[in-house]
Amino acid sequence: MSACQSCGACCAAYRVQFSVYELDDAGGTVPAAMTEPVNGATSRMQGTGEVPIRCVALTGTVGQSVGCSIYLQRAAPCRELTEGSYACNKARARHGLPALGEGLPV
């Protein structure tokens, strides 16, 4: 099992903004109903534009057991964030979770 499935910190730490061309109603895969407009060229996942941050697609409890209800349709920023990366460990630190990997700065 991936550490991501027991974490979810990134989904509750970052604003998830991406091109409107990723929306399903524009030919992409991200469900438009789960997003909000930022401007004419950019959308973001609902729940990531306010504090406390929590993406509308995040299911479960951060730090215990989580999932993404649109995992196969998720936006580019979500696909690009990798387990154990600096951004991952920064999000984990925000939620009081230990860093993944050895010697990774937080």
C-alpha positions in Angstrom: 0.0 0.0 0.0 1.3 3.5 -0.9 2.0 5.9 2.0 -0.4 8.2 0.2 -3.3 6.0 1.1 -2.7 6.6 4.8 -1.7 10.3 4.4 -3.7 12.7 2.2 -1.8 15.7 3.6 -1.2 17.2 0.2 -5.0 17.2 -0.5 -5.5 19.2 2.6 -2.5 21.6 2.3 -2.3 23.0 -1.3 -4.4 25.1 -3.6 -5.0 22.9 -6.7 -5.2 25.1 -9.7 -4.9 24.0 -13.3 -5.9 24.9 -16.9 -9.6 24.9 -17.8 -8.7 22.6 -20.6 -8.3 19.8 -18.0 -12.1 20.0 -17.3 -14.3 17.3 -18.6 -16.6 19.8 -20.2 -13.6 21.1 -22.2 -12.4 17.7 -23.3 -10.3 16.8 -20.3 -10.9 14.5 -17.4 -11.4 16.6 -14.2 -15.1 16.7 -13.3 -16.1 20.4 -13.8 -18.8 20.0 -11.1 -16.0 19.6 -8.5 -14.2 22.8 -9.5 -14.5 26.5 -9.3 -13.3 29.2 -11.8 -10.3 31.3 -10.9 -10.2 33.2 -14.1 -10.9 32.6 -17.8 -8.0 30.2 -18.2 -7.7 28.6 -14.7 -9.9 26.5 -12.5 -9.3 25.0 -9.1 -10.6 22.1 -7.1 -13.4 23.1 -4.7 -12.2 23.3 -1.1 -8.6 24.2 -2.0 -9.2 27.9 -2.2 -10.1 28.5 1.4 -8.8 27.7 4.8 -8.9 25.1 6.1 -7.9 23.5 2.8 -9.5 20.2 1.9 -10.0 19.1 -1.6 -13.6 18.1 -2.4 -12.3 14.8 -3.9 -10.5 13.7 -0.7 -12.2 11.0 1.2 -11.3 9.6 4.6 -9.2 11.1 7.4 -5.9 12.7 6.8 -3.0 10.7 8.4 -5.2 7.6 8.8 -6.9 6.3 5.7 -7.7 8.4 2.6 -8.5 8.2 -1.1 -9.2 10.4 -4.0 -12.7 10.0 -5.4 -11.5 11.1 -8.9 -8.0 9.5 -8.8 -8.0 8.5 -12.5 -9.4 11.9 -13.5 -7.2 14.1 -11.2 -5.6 17.3 -12.4 -2.0 17.7 -13.4 -0.8 19.3 -10.1 -2.1 16.1 -8.3 -0.4 13.8 -10.8 2.9 15.7 -10.5 3.2 15.7 -6.7 5.1 12.6 -5.8 5.4 10.5 -2.6 8.4 11.6 -0.6 9.0 14.8 -2.5 9.8 18.1 -0.9 6.2 19.2 -1.4 4.9 15.9 0.0 7.0 16.2 3.1 6.1 19.9 3.6 2.4 19.0 3.5 3.0 16.1 5.9 4.7 18.5 8.3 1.7 20.8 8.2 -0.4 17.9 9.5 2.1 16.7 12.1 3.2 13.7 10.1 6.8 12.5 9.8 8.7 13.0 6.6 9.0 10.1 4.1 12.4 8.9 3.1 15.8 9.6 4.7 17.4 13.0 4.7 14.5 14.8 3.0 14.2 18.4 4.2 10.8 19.6 5.4 
